Amino acid sequence: MSFYNRCIHPSSPHRSVLSVHVKSRIEHQPPDPAQQLADNVRLFVANEGYDIPPPEVAEAVKGDSSLIPQNLYALIVKHGYNKDRVAKSMAKGAEILNAQIAANAVVNGKNVASSRAIKEVKVDDIHKFRSTLKLGEKPSPVLPLETFYESHLPRL
C-alpha cells in the first residue's frame, strides 16, 4: 500500500507518468476503394457457392457501379448456374453491395475523398484537447453494418 500511495496514487507528489508513442516506419497507404469493392464482391460470390474465376469477377465490378448487379448476374448465369438461384443471390447481395459502394465512396469507378479518413493529431495540452471532444454522441461502426453478412464457411 505504501508503494501505491507513494508512486501510483494520483494525488501523490512523487507520482510519475510514462507516455509511450509508437510510430510505424511504414508509410500508410489507404486501400484502393475499387479494389476493395472487387475483393468483397468476389468473397460474396464465393460464399454463395459460385465457382467463378476472380479475374472475371473483378472485370464484372469495373465501370459504372449501378451496372454491377446485372454484370454479376450475367457472369454467373454464363457459367451455367440456375437463373432462379442466381436471382435470389443477387437480391440478397443488393443491399450489401449498395452499402459497400456507399462505404467505399465509389461513384462511376472514380474515387471520392472519404470524410472518415484517419487524421493524426498531436496533443501538447491534454486539457485543451479534452475540451474539444464532443460528449454524448453514440458510438457508430466504422463501416455500415449492412456491409457484413453471415457466412457458413469457417474462416481462419
Beta strands, then each sheet from edge to edge (+ up, - down):
strand 1: 106-107
strand 2: 110-111
sheet 1: 1+ 2-
end
